[in-house]
Amino acid sequence: MTKIKTNYNSKELSEFKKLIEDKIYTAQKDLTLLKSSYKNDGNNGTDDTSPTFKAFEEGSETMSKEANTQLAIRQEKFIRDLKSALVRIENKTYGICRVTGKLIQKERLMLVPHATLSIEAKKIQK
């Protein structure tokens, strides 16, 4: 009889931990860039150009600041989710689907390391 795997071993967990730490590092760098872009004063040297162009540019700037703010919020959530995954690694509960209780496929976790649902559970949710 084949034993069904119920959790990842220490070597696998340490591979996931490295992957997640790398993703957190990259995500934090991206977040810093996003925050600096919407905190920038945005003066692009349009002071001496036509008022119409200046108004257009300010509108565009407002839209991009809003878009960057939304991206920053999503990035912060992504970082929180990744950090939660690190906690699950420490607790040895990483990779276990919170709906089915089964092990989430390694391939899925390599692509979405903060996943808490198996593909099976995701399909049930739809």
N, CA, C and O atoms as CSV, one atom per row, in Angstrom:
chain,resi,resn,atom,element,x,y,z
A,1,MET,N,N,0.846,-1.197,0.000
A,1,MET,CA,C,0.000,0.000,0.000
A,1,MET,C,C,0.884,1.251,0.000
A,1,MET,O,O,1.837,1.338,0.775
A,2,THR,N,N,0.576,2.199,-0.850
A,2,THR,CA,C,1.339,3.433,-0.947
A,2,THR,C,C,0.876,4.412,0.132
A,2,THR,O,O,-0.315,4.664,0.317
A,3,LYS,N,N,1.876,4.950,0.835
A,3,LYS,CA,C,1.553,5.924,1.884
A,3,LYS,C,C,1.294,7.282,1.232
A,3,LYS,O,O,2.080,7.741,0.403
A,4,ILE,N,N,0.205,7.907,1.609
A,4,ILE,CA,C,-0.121,9.234,1.081
A,4,ILE,C,C,0.688,10.262,1.872
A,4,ILE,O,O,0.673,10.286,3.103
A,5,LYS,N,N,1.385,11.098,1.132
A,5,LYS,CA,C,2.218,12.132,1.757
A,5,LYS,C,C,1.317,13.207,2.367
A,5,LYS,O,O,0.434,13.740,1.696
A,6,THR,N,N,1.549,13.522,3.651
A,6,THR,CA,C,0.682,14.493,4.328
A,6,THR,C,C,1.371,15.818,4.618
A,6,THR,O,O,0.712,16.795,4.976
A,7,ASN,N,N,2.694,15.858,4.467
A,7,ASN,CA,C,3.396,17.135,4.627
A,7,ASN,C,C,4.751,17.071,3.929
A,7,ASN,O,O,5.215,16.004,3.528
A,8,TYR,N,N,5.368,18.233,3.797
A,8,TYR,CA,C,6.668,18.314,3.151
A,8,TYR,C,C,7.762,18.090,4.179
A,8,TYR,O,O,7.621,18.463,5.344
A,9,ASN,N,N,8.872,17.467,3.730
A,9,ASN,CA,C,9.980,17.215,4.651
A,9,ASN,C,C,10.824,18.484,4.840
A,9,ASN,O,O,10.619,19.485,4.154
A,10,SER,N,N,11.755,18.424,5.760
A,10,SER,CA,C,12.576,19.603,6.110
A,10,SER,C,C,13.344,20.150,4.918
A,10,SER,O,O,13.458,21.365,4.761
A,11,LYS,N,N,13.866,19.277,4.084
A,11,LYS,CA,C,14.625,19.725,2.905
A,11,LYS,C,C,13.701,20.502,1.957
A,11,LYS,O,O,14.066,21.569,1.465
A,12,GLU,N,N,12.509,19.963,1.707
A,12,GLU,CA,C,11.553,20.637,0.826
A,12,GLU,C,C,11.109,21.971,1.435
A,12,GLU,O,O,11.003,22.977,0.732
A,13,LEU,N,N,10.850,21.970,2.746
A,13,LEU,CA,C,10.432,23.216,3.412
A,13,LEU,C,C,11.527,24.259,3.308
A,13,LEU,O,O,11.240,25.445,3.149
A,14,SER,N,N,12.773,23.834,3.396
A,14,SER,CA,C,13.851,24.820,3.306
A,14,SER,C,C,13.986,25.363,1.886
A,14,SER,O,O,14.383,26.514,1.705
A,15,GLU,N,N,13.662,24.551,0.875
A,15,GLU,CA,C,13.636,25.047,-0.511
A,15,GLU,C,C,12.530,26.098,-0.668
A,15,GLU,O,O,12.742,27.149,-1.272
A,16,PHE,N,N,11.358,25.801,-0.121
A,16,PHE,CA,C,10.247,26.757,-0.190
A,16,PHE,C,C,10.605,28.043,0.560
A,16,PHE,O,O,10.301,29.143,0.099
A,17,LYS,N,N,11.247,27.895,1.705
A,17,LYS,CA,C,11.620,29.064,2.513
A,17,LYS,C,C,12.537,29.984,1.716
A,17,LYS,O,O,12.354,31.201,1.720
A,18,LYS,N,N,13.522,29.407,1.034
A,18,LYS,CA,C,14.460,30.204,0.224
A,18,LYS,C,C,13.701,30.912,-0.907
A,18,LYS,O,O,13.912,32.099,-1.157
A,19,LEU,N,N,12.824,30.176,-1.580
A,19,LEU,CA,C,12.018,30.752,-2.659
A,19,LEU,C,C,11.190,31.935,-2.143
A,19,LEU,O,O,11.148,32.993,-2.771
A,20,ILE,N,N,10.541,31.746,-1.005
A,20,ILE,CA,C,9.678,32.790,-0.435
A,20,ILE,C,C,10.503,33.991,0.015
A,20,ILE,O,O,10.113,35.134,-0.222
A,21,GLU,N,N,11.634,33.742,0.660
A,21,GLU,CA,C,12.488,34.869,1.090
A,21,GLU,C,C,12.965,35.679,-0.110
A,21,GLU,O,O,13.018,36.907,-0.049
A,22,ASP,N,N,13.313,34.997,-1.204
A,22,ASP,CA,C,13.719,35.707,-2.429
A,22,ASP,C,C,12.569,36.539,-2.982
A,22,ASP,O,O,12.769,37.674,-3.413
A,23,LYS,N,N,11.358,35.971,-2.968
A,23,LYS,CA,C,10.183,36.704,-3.462
A,23,LYS,C,C,9.883,37.916,-2.573
A,23,LYS,O,O,9.517,38.978,-3.077
A,24,ILE,N,N,10.036,37.760,-1.260
A,24,ILE,CA,C,9.807,38.887,-0.344
A,24,ILE,C,C,10.807,39.998,-0.637
A,24,ILE,O,O,10.435,41.170,-0.694
A,25,TYR,N,N,12.067,39.638,-0.823
A,25,TYR,CA,C,13.114,40.630,-1.104
A,25,TYR,C,C,12.763,41.427,-2.372
A,25,TYR,O,O,12.816,42.656,-2.379
A,26,THR,N,N,12.406,40.708,-3.432
A,26,THR,CA,C,12.048,41.359,-4.699
A,26,THR,C,C,10.789,42.208,-4.538
A,26,THR,O,O,10.726,43.335,-5.030
A,27,ALA,N,N,9.792,41.664,-3.849
A,27,ALA,CA,C,8.521,42.386,-3.659
A,27,ALA,C,C,8.737,43.660,-2.853
A,27,ALA,O,O,8.111,44.682,-3.137
A,28,GLN,N,N,9.611,43.615,-1.855
A,28,GLN,CA,C,9.876,44.820,-1.054
A,28,GLN,C,C,10.610,45.875,-1.870
A,28,GLN,O,O,10.360,47.069,-1.709
A,29,LYS,N,N,11.520,45.440,-2.751
A,29,LYS,CA,C,12.189,46.396,-3.641
A,29,LYS,C,C,11.168,47.050,-4.570
A,29,LYS,O,O,11.192,48.263,-4.775
A,30,ASP,N,N,10.264,46.228,-5.133
A,30,ASP,CA,C,9.218,46.760,-6.022
A,30,ASP,C,C,8.306,47.731,-5.268
A,30,ASP,O,O,7.919,48.770,-5.804
A,31,LEU,N,N,7.971,47.389,-4.033
A,31,LEU,CA,C,7.107,48.243,-3.217
A,31,LEU,C,C,7.785,49.593,-2.958
A,31,LEU,O,O,7.137,50.637,-3.020
A,32,THR,N,N,9.057,49.569,-2.673
A,32,THR,CA,C,9.807,50.812,-2.447
A,32,THR,C,C,9.759,51.691,-3.699
A,32,THR,O,O,9.565,52.902,-3.603
A,33,LEU,N,N,9.933,51.083,-4.860
A,33,LEU,CA,C,9.859,51.836,-6.121
A,33,LEU,C,C,8.473,52.437,-6.322
A,33,LEU,O,O,8.340,53.605,-6.686
A,34,LEU,N,N,7.442,51.629,-6.081
A,34,LEU,CA,C,6.066,52.123,-6.239
A,34,LEU,C,C,5.802,53.297,-5.308
A,34,LEU,O,O,5.250,54.317,-5.720
A,35,LYS,N,N,6.201,53.143,-4.050
A,35,LYS,CA,C,5.948,54.213,-3.075
A,35,LYS,C,C,6.704,55.479,-3.448
A,35,LYS,O,O,6.169,56.580,-3.318
A,36,SER,N,N,7.940,55.336,-3.909
A,36,SER,CA,C,8.702,56.537,-4.263
A,36,SER,C,C,8.094,57.202,-5.491
A,36,SER,O,O,8.173,58.423,-5.628
A,37,SER,N,N,7.492,56.427,-6.382
A,37,SER,CA,C,6.921,57.039,-7.588
A,37,SER,C,C,5.659,57.822,-7.268
A,37,SER,O,O,5.394,58.833,-7.919
A,38,TYR,N,N,4.861,57.387,-6.277
A,38,TYR,CA,C,3.668,58.192,-5.999
A,38,TYR,C,C,3.901,59.239,-4.921
A,38,TYR,O,O,3.031,60.076,-4.683
A,39,LYS,N,N,5.044,59.212,-4.269
A,39,LYS,CA,C,5.369,60.267,-3.304
A,39,LYS,C,C,6.181,61.382,-3.953
A,39,LYS,O,O,6.377,62.444,-3.362
A,40,ASN,N,N,6.650,61.133,-5.172
A,40,ASN,CA,C,7.443,62.107,-5.915
A,40,ASN,C,C,6.598,63.350,-6.191
A,40,ASN,O,O,5.392,63.246,-6.415
A,41,ASP,N,N,7.231,64.525,-6.174
A,41,ASP,CA,C,6.463,65.756,-6.409
A,41,ASP,C,C,5.933,65.832,-7.846
A,41,ASP,O,O,4.979,66.562,-8.115
A,42,GLY,N,N,6.537,65.095,-8.750
A,42,GLY,CA,C,5.979,64.981,-10.095
A,42,GLY,C,C,6.141,66.200,-10.973
A,42,GLY,O,O,5.487,66.282,-12.013
A,43,ASN,N,N,6.970,67.141,-10.612
A,43,ASN,CA,C,7.165,68.306,-11.474
A,43,ASN,C,C,8.052,67.890,-12.639
A,43,ASN,O,O,9.258,67.699,-12.487
A,44,ASN,N,N,7.430,67.755,-13.800
A,44,ASN,CA,C,8.161,67.302,-14.984
A,44,ASN,C,C,8.568,68.462,-15.888
A,44,ASN,O,O,8.712,68.292,-17.098
A,45,GLY,N,N,8.747,69.602,-15.314
A,45,GLY,CA,C,9.205,70.750,-16.097
A,45,GLY,C,C,8.155,71.297,-17.042
A,45,GLY,O,O,8.497,71.776,-18.122
A,46,THR,N,N,6.880,71.238,-16.665
A,46,THR,CA,C,5.819,71.750,-17.552
A,46,THR,C,C,5.399,73.155,-17.161
A,46,THR,O,O,4.388,73.654,-17.657
A,47,ASP,N,N,6.154,73.804,-16.282
A,47,ASP,CA,C,5.776,75.143,-15.799
A,47,ASP,C,C,5.636,76.164,-16.922
A,47,ASP,O,O,4.775,77.042,-16.863
A,48,ASP,N,N,6.477,76.053,-17.939
A,48,ASP,CA,C,6.458,77.075,-18.985
A,48,ASP,C,C,5.731,76.617,-20.254
A,48,ASP,O,O,5.787,77.301,-21.276
A,49,THR,N,N,5.053,75.471,-20.196
A,49,THR,CA,C,4.333,75.003,-21.391
A,49,THR,C,C,2.883,75.446,-21.320
A,49,THR,O,O,2.463,76.084,-20.354
A,50,SER,N,N,2.135,75.109,-22.335
A,50,SER,CA,C,0.750,75.584,-22.409
A,50,SER,C,C,-0.083,75.069,-21.242
A,50,SER,O,O,0.136,73.950,-20.778
A,51,PRO,N,N,-1.042,75.872,-20.757
A,51,PRO,CA,C,-1.893,75.477,-19.634
A,51,PRO,C,C,-2.686,74.191,-19.922
A,51,PRO,O,O,-2.932,73.395,-19.016
A,52,THR,N,N,-3.079,73.997,-21.179
A,52,THR,CA,C,-3.849,72.798,-21.536
A,52,THR,C,C,-3.005,71.545,-21.305
A,52,THR,O,O,-3.469,70.572,-20.710
A,53,PHE,N,N,-1.778,71.583,-21.775
A,53,PHE,CA,C,-0.890,70.438,-21.597
A,53,PHE,C,C,-0.643,70.193,-20.116
A,53,PHE,O,O,-0.631,69.049,-19.660
A,54,LYS,N,N,-0.447,71.279,-19.365
A,54,LYS,CA,C,-0.184,71.148,-17.935
A,54,LYS,C,C,-1.381,70.488,-17.231
A,54,LYS,O,O,-1.193,69.624,-16.375
A,55,ALA,N,N,-2.599,70.887,-17.584
A,55,ALA,CA,C,-3.800,70.299,-16.978
A,55,ALA,C,C,-3.896,68.818,-17.334
A,55,ALA,O,O,-4.230,67.987,-16.490
A,56,PHE,N,N,-3.598,68.497,-18.594
A,56,PHE,CA,C,-3.629,67.100,-19.029
A,56,PHE,C,C,-2.600,66.290,-18.243
A,56,PHE,O,O,-2.890,65.190,-17.771
A,57,GLU,N,N,-1.420,66.835,-18.113
A,57,GLU,CA,C,-0.347,66.127,-17.411
A,57,GLU,C,C,-0.707,65.922,-15.936
A,57,GLU,O,O,-0.433,64.858,-15.381
A,58,GLU,N,N,-1.307,66.910,-15.302
A,58,GLU,CA,C,-1.685,66.769,-13.889
A,58,GLU,C,C,-2.760,65.689,-13.719
A,58,GLU,O,O,-2.734,64.922,-12.757
A,59,GLY,N,N,-3.714,65.639,-14.674
A,59,GLY,CA,C,-4.742,64.601,-14.629
A,59,GLY,C,C,-4.132,63.223,-14.788
A,59,GLY,O,O,-4.499,62.282,-14.084
A,60,SER,N,N,-3.210,63.112,-15.707
A,60,SER,CA,C,-2.524,61.854,-15.953
A,60,SER,C,C,-1.700,61.458,-14.726
A,60,SER,O,O,-1.640,60.289,-14.346
A,61,GLU,N,N,-1.075,62.457,-14.124
A,61,GLU,CA,C,-0.261,62.216,-12.928
A,61,GLU,C,C,-1.130,61.698,-11.775
A,61,GLU,O,O,-0.733,60.783,-11.053
A,62,THR,N,N,-2.315,62.292,-11.611
A,62,THR,CA,C,-3.239,61.847,-10.560
A,62,THR,C,C,-3.658,60.410,-10.794
A,62,THR,O,O,-3.698,59.605,-9.864
A,63,MET,N,N,-3.979,60.084,-12.071
A,63,MET,CA,C,-4.372,58.714,-12.381
A,63,MET,C,C,-3.242,57.744,-12.100
A,63,MET,O,O,-3.478,56.668,-11.551
A,64,SER,N,N,-2.011,58.102,-12.465
A,64,SER,CA,C,-0.906,57.171,-12.249
A,64,SER,C,C,-0.580,57.054,-10.759
A,64,SER,O,O,-0.154,55.993,-10.302
A,65,LYS,N,N,-0.777,58.135,-9.997
A,65,LYS,CA,C,-0.580,58.049,-8.547
A,65,LYS,C,C,-1.600,57.093,-7.931
A,65,LYS,O,O,-1.263,56.290,-7.060
A,66,GLU,N,N,-2.857,57.185,-8.392
A,66,GLU,CA,C,-3.905,56.283,-7.890
A,66,GLU,C,C,-3.585,54.841,-8.266
A,66,GLU,O,O,-3.731,53.932,-7.449
A,67,ALA,N,N,-3.148,54.637,-9.504
A,67,ALA,CA,C,-2.800,53.282,-9.961
A,67,ALA,C,C,-1.626,52.744,-9.146
A,67,ALA,O,O,-1.636,51.587,-8.725
A,68,ASN,N,N,-0.622,53.580,-8.926
A,68,ASN,CA,C,0.538,53.159,-8.140
A,68,ASN,C,C,0.162,52.872,-6.689
A,68,ASN,O,O,0.699,51.950,-6.075
A,69,THR,N,N,-0.755,53.656,-6.147
A,69,THR,CA,C,-1.222,53.414,-4.777
A,69,THR,C,C,-1.909,52.053,-4.702
A,69,THR,O,O,-1.667,51.283,-3.772
A,70,GLN,N,N,-2.767,51.755,-5.685
A,70,GLN,CA,C,-3.444,50.446,-5.724
A,70,GLN,C,C,-2.428,49.319,-5.857
A,70,GLN,O,O,-2.537,48.297,-5.180
A,71,LEU,N,N,-1.439,49.505,-6.728
A,71,LEU,CA,C,-0.395,48.487,-6.888
A,71,LEU,C,C,0.381,48.303,-5.588
A,71,LEU,O,O,0.719,47.178,-5.220
A,72,ALA,N,N,0.662,49.398,-4.893
A,72,ALA,CA,C,1.396,49.319,-3.629
A,72,ALA,C,C,0.589,48.550,-2.584
A,72,ALA,O,O,1.150,47.754,-1.830
A,73,ILE,N,N,-0.722,48.785,-2.535
A,73,ILE,CA,C,-1.586,48.073,-1.584
A,73,ILE,C,C,-1.569,46.575,-1.890
A,73,ILE,O,O,-1.470,45.752,-0.980
A,74,ARG,N,N,-1.666,46.229,-3.168
A,74,ARG,CA,C,-1.615,44.812,-3.562
A,74,ARG,C,C,-0.257,44.202,-3.220
A,74,ARG,O,O,-0.174,43.057,-2.775
A,75,GLN,N,N,0.797,44.976,-3.431
A,75,GLN,CA,C,2.150,44.487,-3.149
A,75,GLN,C,C,2.322,44.242,-1.643
A,75,GLN,O,O,2.933,43.254,-1.236
A,76,GLU,N,N,1.780,45.147,-0.824
A,76,GLU,CA,C,1.855,44.971,0.638
A,76,GLU,C,C,1.122,43.702,1.073
A,76,GLU,O,O,1.599,42.973,1.943
A,77,LYS,N,N,-0.044,43.439,0.463
A,77,LYS,CA,C,-0.800,42.219,0.778
A,77,LYS,C,C,0.008,40.985,0.354
A,77,LYS,O,O,0.070,40.001,1.091
A,78,PHE,N,N,0.617,41.037,-0.819
A,78,PHE,CA,C,1.441,39.938,-1.320
A,78,PHE,C,C,2.575,39.639,-0.333
A,78,PHE,O,O,2.842,38.478,-0.025
A,79,ILE,N,N,3.236,40.684,0.157
A,79,ILE,CA,C,4.331,40.509,1.121
A,79,ILE,C,C,3.804,39.893,2.413
A,79,ILE,O,O,4.434,38.998,2.976
A,80,ARG,N,N,2.638,40.372,2.889
A,80,ARG,CA,C,2.022,39.790,4.102
A,80,ARG,C,C,1.723,38.312,3.907
A,80,ARG,O,O,1.983,37.495,4.790
A,81,ASP,N,N,1.169,37.972,2.735
A,81,ASP,CA,C,0.848,36.571,2.432
A,81,ASP,C,C,2.110,35.712,2.402
A,81,ASP,O,O,2.114,34.585,2.897
A,82,LEU,N,N,3.175,36.249,1.823
A,82,LEU,CA,C,4.448,35.507,1.784
A,82,LEU,C,C,5.008,35.315,3.196
A,82,LEU,O,O,5.518,34.245,3.529
A,83,LYS,N,N,4.908,36.361,4.021
A,83,LYS,CA,C,5.403,36.246,5.404
A,83,LYS,C,C,4.572,35.234,6.195
A,83,LYS,O,O,5.110,34.514,7.036
A,84,SER,N,N,3.282,35.179,5.932
A,84,SER,CA,C,2.419,34.174,6.570
A,84,SER,C,C,2.849,32.772,6.152
A,84,SER,O,O,2.806,31.838,6.952
A,85,ALA,N,N,3.263,32.631,4.894
A,85,ALA,CA,C,3.738,31.333,4.411
A,85,ALA,C,C,4.999,30.922,5.171
A,85,ALA,O,O,5.184,29.743,5.474
A,86,LEU,N,N,5.863,31.885,5.480
A,86,LEU,CA,C,7.068,31.578,6.267
A,86,LEU,C,C,6.689,31.065,7.658
A,86,LEU,O,O,7.324,30.150,8.181
A,87,VAL,N,N,5.662,31.654,8.247
A,87,VAL,CA,C,5.187,31.203,9.566
A,87,VAL,C,C,4.687,29.761,9.460
A,87,VAL,O,O,4.952,28.940,10.338
A,88,ARG,N,N,3.961,29.461,8.379
A,88,ARG,CA,C,3.463,28.090,8.190
A,88,ARG,C,C,4.617,27.113,8.010
A,88,ARG,O,O,4.528,25.963,8.440
A,89,ILE,N,N,5.701,27.561,7.376
A,89,ILE,CA,C,6.884,26.701,7.246
A,89,ILE,C,C,7.444,26.397,8.634
A,89,ILE,O,O,7.750,25.247,8.948
A,90,GLU,N,N,7.578,27.438,9.464
A,90,GLU,CA,C,8.096,27.251,10.828
A,90,GLU,C,C,7.204,26.310,11.637
A,90,GLU,O,O,7.699,25.518,12.439
A,91,ASN,N,N,5.888,26.397,11.426
A,91,ASN,CA,C,4.920,25.563,12.155
A,91,ASN,C,C,4.763,24.179,11.540
A,91,ASN,O,O,4.030,23.339,12.063
A,92,LYS,N,N,5.464,23.941,10.411
A,92,LYS,CA,C,5.364,22.665,9.681
A,92,LYS,C,C,3.948,22.410,9.136
A,92,LYS,O,O,3.549,21.260,8.951
A,93,THR,N,N,3.198,23.482,8.883
A,93,THR,CA,C,1.861,23.335,8.308
A,93,THR,C,C,1.830,23.851,6.863
A,93,THR,O,O,0.772,23.898,6.235
A,94,TYR,N,N,2.991,24.234,6.352
A,94,TYR,CA,C,3.081,24.790,4.998
A,94,TYR,C,C,2.712,23.734,3.959
A,94,TYR,O,O,3.124,22.577,4.047
A,95,GLY,N,N,1.932,24.163,2.982
A,95,GLY,CA,C,1.607,23.288,1.862
A,95,GLY,C,C,0.387,22.416,2.096
A,95,GLY,O,O,0.046,21.587,1.253
A,96,ILE,N,N,-0.271,22.592,3.225
A,96,ILE,CA,C,-1.468,21.812,3.520
A,96,ILE,C,C,-2.686,22.683,3.218
A,96,ILE,O,O,-2.827,23.778,3.762
A,97,CYS,N,N,-3.557,22.191,2.355
A,97,CYS,CA,C,-4.752,22.936,1.939
A,97,CYS,C,C,-5.654,23.182,3.143
A,97,CYS,O,O,-5.961,22.259,3.897
A,98,ARG,N,N,-6.077,24.433,3.318
A,98,ARG,CA,C,-6.908,24.771,4.478
A,98,ARG,C,C,-8.355,24.309,4.325
A,98,ARG,O,O,-9.125,24.374,5.284
A,99,VAL,N,N,-8.739,23.843,3.132
A,99,VAL,CA,C,-10.100,23.329,2.918
A,99,VAL,C,C,-10.117,21.803,2.958
A,99,VAL,O,O,-10.893,21.197,3.696
A,100,THR,N,N,-9.246,21.191,2.148
A,100,THR,CA,C,-9.284,19.727,2.033
A,100,THR,C,C,-8.380,19.027,3.049
A,100,THR,O,O,-8.583,17.851,3.352
A,101,GLY,N,N,-7.387,19.743,3.572
A,101,GLY,CA,C,-6.430,19.132,4.489
A,101,GLY,C,C,-5.387,18.283,3.781
A,101,GLY,O,O,-4.544,17.650,4.417
A,102,LYS,N,N,-5.456,18.278,2.445
A,102,LYS,CA,C,-4.491,17.499,1.651
A,102,LYS,C,C,-3.289,18.368,1.297
A,102,LYS,O,O,-3.331,19.594,1.399
A,103,LEU,N,N,-2.233,17.706,0.884
A,103,LEU,CA,C,-1.023,18.409,0.491
A,103,LEU,C,C,-1.242,19.129,-0.846
A,103,LEU,O,O,-1.748,18.538,-1.800
A,104,ILE,N,N,-0.862,20.393,-0.902
A,104,ILE,CA,C,-0.937,21.167,-2.143
A,104,ILE,C,C,0.232,20.715,-3.020
A,104,ILE,O,O,1.345,20.524,-2.529
A,105,GLN,N,N,-0.024,20.545,-4.311
A,105,GLN,CA,C,1.020,20.076,-5.225
A,105,GLN,C,C,2.240,20.994,-5.193
A,105,GLN,O,O,2.118,22.218,-5.146
A,106,LYS,N,N,3.411,20.376,-5.219
A,106,LYS,CA,C,4.668,21.125,-5.168
A,106,LYS,C,C,4.766,22.124,-6.330
A,106,LYS,O,O,5.230,23.250,-6.156
A,107,GLU,N,N,4.321,21.692,-7.515
A,107,GLU,CA,C,4.380,22.573,-8.694
A,107,GLU,C,C,3.583,23.853,-8.453
A,107,GLU,O,O,4.018,24.944,-8.821
A,108,ARG,N,N,2.418,23.709,-7.833
A,108,ARG,CA,C,1.572,24.876,-7.526
A,108,ARG,C,C,2.293,25.796,-6.550
A,108,ARG,O,O,2.302,27.014,-6.729
A,109,LEU,N,N,2.892,25.218,-5.526
A,109,LEU,CA,C,3.580,26.036,-4.515
A,109,LEU,C,C,4.821,26.720,-5.087
A,109,LEU,O,O,5.201,27.797,-4.627
A,110,MET,N,N,5.448,26.112,-6.073
A,110,MET,CA,C,6.612,26.751,-6.694
A,110,MET,C,C,6.172,27.996,-7.469
A,110,MET,O,O,6.910,28.979,-7.545
A,111,LEU,N,N,4.964,27.948,-8.043
A,111,LEU,CA,C,4.441,29.095,-8.797
A,111,LEU,C,C,3.761,30.111,-7.895
A,111,LEU,O,O,3.895,31.318,-8.095
A,112,VAL,N,N,3.025,29.613,-6.892
A,112,VAL,CA,C,2.280,30.470,-5.964
A,112,VAL,C,C,2.652,30.028,-4.538
A,112,VAL,O,O,1.884,29.327,-3.880
A,113,PRO,N,N,3.836,30.445,-4.072
A,113,PRO,CA,C,4.333,29.919,-2.792
A,113,PRO,C,C,3.511,30.296,-1.568
A,113,PRO,O,O,3.685,29.710,-0.499
A,114,HIS,N,N,2.620,31.268,-1.715
A,114,HIS,CA,C,1.791,31.663,-0.571
A,114,HIS,C,C,0.407,31.016,-0.630
A,114,HIS,O,O,-0.479,31.372,0.148
A,115,ALA,N,N,0.217,30.063,-1.556
A,115,ALA,CA,C,-1.085,29.403,-1.713
A,115,ALA,C,C,-1.477,28.659,-0.432
A,115,ALA,O,O,-0.645,28.026,0.217
A,116,THR,N,N,-2.750,28.750,-0.091
A,116,THR,CA,C,-3.277,28.006,1.062
A,116,THR,C,C,-4.376,27.049,0.617
A,116,THR,O,O,-4.956,26.329,1.430
A,117,LEU,N,N,-4.656,27.052,-0.689
A,117,LEU,CA,C,-5.689,26.178,-1.237
A,117,LEU,C,C,-5.108,25.315,-2.356
A,117,LEU,O,O,-4.302,25.779,-3.161
A,118,SER,N,N,-5.526,24.074,-2.388
A,118,SER,CA,C,-5.149,23.194,-3.494
A,118,SER,C,C,-5.995,23.572,-4.707
A,118,SER,O,O,-6.973,24.309,-4.585
A,119,ILE,N,N,-5.614,23.065,-5.869
A,119,ILE,CA,C,-6.405,23.295,-7.083
A,119,ILE,C,C,-7.820,22.757,-6.871
A,119,ILE,O,O,-8.800,23.385,-7.272
A,120,GLU,N,N,-7.913,21.592,-6.239
A,120,GLU,CA,C,-9.212,20.964,-5.945
A,120,GLU,C,C,-10.105,21.919,-5.138
A,120,GLU,O,O,-11.279,22.098,-5.463
A,121,ALA,N,N,-9.553,22.519,-4.106
A,121,ALA,CA,C,-10.312,23.448,-3.262
A,121,ALA,C,C,-10.675,24.720,-4.035
A,121,ALA,O,O,-11.769,25.255,-3.857
A,122,LYS,N,N,-9.775,25.207,-4.885
A,122,LYS,CA,C,-10.061,26.391,-5.700
A,122,LYS,C,C,-11.251,26.143,-6.618
A,122,LYS,O,O,-12.089,27.023,-6.816
A,123,LYS,N,N,-11.316,24.937,-7.176
A,123,LYS,CA,C,-12.431,24.594,-8.073
A,123,LYS,C,C,-13.742,24.544,-7.303
A,123,LYS,O,O,-14.782,24.940,-7.829
A,124,ILE,N,N,-13.707,24.068,-6.076
A,124,ILE,CA,C,-14.904,24.000,-5.216
A,124,ILE,C,C,-15.410,25.418,-4.945
A,124,ILE,O,O,-16.619,25.648,-4.931
A,125,GLN,N,N,-14.503,26.365,-4.730
A,125,GLN,CA,C,-14.861,27.754,-4.408
A,125,GLN,C,C,-15.584,28.465,-5.538
A,125,GLN,O,O,-16.390,29.362,-5.291
A,126,LYS,N,N,-15.304,28.072,-6.778
A,126,LYS,CA,C,-15.889,28.772,-7.933
A,126,LYS,C,C,-17.328,28.593,-8.016
A,126,LYS,O,O,-17.964,29.118,-8.930
